[in-house]
Amino acid sequence: MRPLIWGIVVLLLVLWAGGLALKLLGAAIHILLVAAIVLVLWNLVISRT
């Protein structure tokens, strides 16, 4: 019975860590997209002057 409980605990920890990583990765992707848009707009403004 104990190995089953440890297996469930490990599975829950892995799923929790995976969800946390995906949440942080999603935030990082949004930050990178915003940075890319800002750089494109900056280059458009600089190239016109």
C-alpha positions as CSV (number, residue, x, y, z in Angstrom):
1,M,0.0,0.0,0.0
2,R,2.9,2.4,0.8
3,P,4.4,2.3,-2.8
4,L,1.0,3.2,-4.2
5,I,0.8,6.3,-1.9
6,W,4.3,7.3,-2.8
7,G,3.5,6.9,-6.5
8,I,0.4,9.1,-6.2
9,V,2.5,11.7,-4.3
10,V,5.2,11.7,-7.0
11,L,2.6,11.9,-9.7
12,L,0.9,14.9,-8.1
13,L,4.2,16.7,-7.6
14,V,5.2,16.1,-11.2
15,L,1.8,17.4,-12.5
16,W,2.1,20.5,-10.1
17,A,5.6,21.3,-11.3
18,G,4.5,20.8,-15.0
19,G,1.6,23.2,-14.5
20,L,3.8,25.8,-12.8
21,A,6.4,25.5,-15.6
22,L,3.7,26.0,-18.3
23,K,2.3,28.9,-16.5
24,L,5.7,30.6,-16.3
25,L,6.5,29.7,-19.9
26,G,3.2,31.2,-21.0
27,A,4.1,34.5,-19.3
28,A,7.6,34.5,-20.8
29,I,6.2,34.0,-24.3
30,H,3.8,36.9,-23.8
31,I,6.7,39.1,-22.6
32,L,8.8,38.1,-25.6
33,L,5.9,38.8,-28.0
34,V,5.5,42.3,-26.5
35,A,9.2,42.9,-26.7
36,A,9.3,41.9,-30.4
37,I,6.4,44.2,-31.3
38,V,8.1,47.1,-29.5
39,L,11.3,46.4,-31.4
40,V,9.5,46.3,-34.7
41,L,7.7,49.6,-34.0
42,W,11.0,51.1,-32.9
43,N,12.7,50.1,-36.1
44,L,9.8,51.5,-38.2
45,V,10.1,54.9,-36.4
46,I,13.9,55.0,-36.7
47,S,13.9,54.0,-40.3
48,R,11.5,56.9,-41.2
49,T,13.7,59.6,-39.7
